[in-house]
Amino acid sequence: MKVPKRLEPLMHDGLVDEVIRSLKSGKEAAVYVVRSEGVIRCAKVYKDANKRGFHSQTLYREGRQVRNSRQARAMEKGSRFGRQAQEDVWQNTEVDALYRLAAAGVRVPQPYHFLDGVLLMELITDEDGDAAPRLNDVELSSEQALEYHGVLIANVVKMLCGGLVHGDLSEFNVLVDAHGPVIIDLPQAIDAAANNNAARMLARDVSNLADYFGRFAPELLSTSYDQEIWYLYESGTLTPDVKLTGHFKGRNQEVDLESILREIDDARSEAIRRQQGREDE
């Protein structure tokens, strides 16, 4: 196929040997199947900020570090330089998160190179070697739903032990390969210790998983893994191999239920918009 303009520099530098085909194009990025260093991988080409559709970015920006005070001031003013600086932070967040999480044993695509707004990473495939489907496109039995839910909750725990919360985890941001779920799309990942919205984001991620898998295994709808996980995290006893019950028995504490429900509703609305966008592509 014709080489997209954004991939031309990578071909010039020898990081991409061949662009094989387009894999998908969403509101935030276009993804291509490429041959890179002799291996089939994928190239995620981030779209400009004014062409993306991600909601409520302000919630995710809190606690993110920038390189210098000039950048920070420009980002606050919303100048052209500031918008570009914010875009750089947004893209680098995903790259940094992928490296950190892959090293921590979280099931994410392995990143390889990041250059000029293009991320080269592992192509997740199914057992036939084709691009793996999204979780939303997979038919599940009750047993599979319970198994996959358990795997993803374990990965949520590993992420938090590594200091991160996905922030937009749902059936649309999980691929299923021959070995099970793989978490993708992390530009909105937040620092759990530096972002005051971390507990709400974690609750929303876990609620999204319960809602989806609860369609196949209704017993998951009554679980409260988010409260259990966050309690253990705050108390300093959360470990990657912790045994969870799914039922919170920790200290009594006030919960801003209205805010949590609002976040969940926002996530559902965004998921519906994304699904409609995919159907229109």
Sequence and secondary structure as in RCSB ss.txt:
>XXXX:A:sequence
MKVPKRLEPLMHDGLVDEVIRSLKSGKEAAVYVVRSEGVIRCAKVYKDANKRGFHSQTLYREGRQVRNSRQARAM
EKGSRFGRQAQEDVWQNTEVDALYRLAAAGVRVPQPYHFLDGVLLMELITDEDGDAAPRLNDVELSSEQALEYHG
VLIANVVKMLCGGLVHGDLSEFNVLVDAHGPVIIDLPQAIDAAANNNAARMLARDVSNLADYFGRFAPELLSTSY
DQEIWYLYESGTLTPDVKLTGHFKGRNQEVDLESILREIDDARSEAIRRQQGREDE
>XXXX:A:secstr
    GGGHHHHHTTS SEEEEEEEE SSEEEEEEEETTEEEEEEEE  GGG     HHHHHTT   S HHHHHHH
HHT HHHHHHHHHHHHHHHHHHHHHHHHTT     EEEEETTEEEEE  B TTSSB  BGGG    HHHHHHHHH
HHHHHHHHHHHTTEE SS SGGGEEEETTEEEE   TT EETTT TTHHHHHHHHHHHHHHHHTTT GGGGG  H
HHHHHHHHHTT   TT    SS  S      HHHHHHHHHHHHHHHHHHHHHHHH 
